[in-house]
Amino acid sequence: MMEQFKKTVVGFADTLTIFKNFLTKRQEEKQSFKVEDLARDFLGPEFSEGLHNAAQDIKILSTLIDKINVPNDKIISMAKSTPFILADRALKKYFKGAVTSVIASKIALGRINLTTLKKAFQLGGYDSVKMLLAENINNKPRVTKNEKTIKAIVDRLGEREKNIKILF
């Protein structure tokens, strides 16, 4: 079922992020970005009824995107791929309590998935994981050079690896 989903759904775009980028005056004035408020303000009061029903919300959000004139290329540039979202979610779950969710997302943004991290750990432990995370890309680390963060990641990989060996 997941494979079919990945073939069908290419990615996701967060409409809140899109609206905040395109409605800067609203943001500056600290106005609400709730769907019902946006619908009322841009489409009229009749559009703010029947919300919080998934199908209706999608129709309203799509209509809002059109009304605000958000170009398709901007939506695409702000979207996240399905594999990225799945990797991000898996990394956050795996490293929960070891590193922040921001670091887990940076790992996913660096196009490193859990399988790659585990292989690096198995091949060379701390040094391999550090090399992967700290790789220099455009004069910046791929994820981080912070020794404490790298150690926390390696420690979690080591804990999980040890637990797997105990099971077998």
Salt bridges, closest charged atoms under 4 A:
GLU3 OE2 - LYS6 NZ 3.36
GLU36 OE1 - HIS52 NE2 3.26
ASP37 OD1 - ARG40 NH1 2.97
ASP41 OD2 - ARG26 NH2 2.75
ASP41 OD1 - ARG40 NE 3.37
ASP88 OD2 - LYS92 NZ 3.07
GLU135 OE1 - ARG142 NH1 3.06
GLU147 OE2 - LYS130 NZ 2.67
ASP155 OD2 - LYS151 NZ 2.81
GLU159 OE1 - ARG156 NE 3.29
